[in-house]
């Protein structure tokens, strides 16, 4: 069981720690903990916007199908990925992860 991903009838939930102001954008999966690094600062919701854009590009999803459901003002976040399946998202995350 992976604590960083779960499935609902209508999509997938990813749980991760966000790191704003990183030197490069990347996804890391380390010991069953998902981490997403983005360049933007946390101020003015810039990091959250970049996370959505980065996940859309990396996981081949539409931005409108990605919603931050918890942690908008915290580093620990949960994101809902509509119209997605657990196996597909899990495979893509593992493929792009550099953990």
Secondary structure, DSSP 8 states (H G I E B T S, - for coil): --TTEEEETTEEEEEEEEE-S-SS-EEEEETTEEEEE-SS-SGGGHHHHHHHHHHHHHHT--GGGEEEEE-TTSSEEEEEEET--HHHHHHHHHHH---
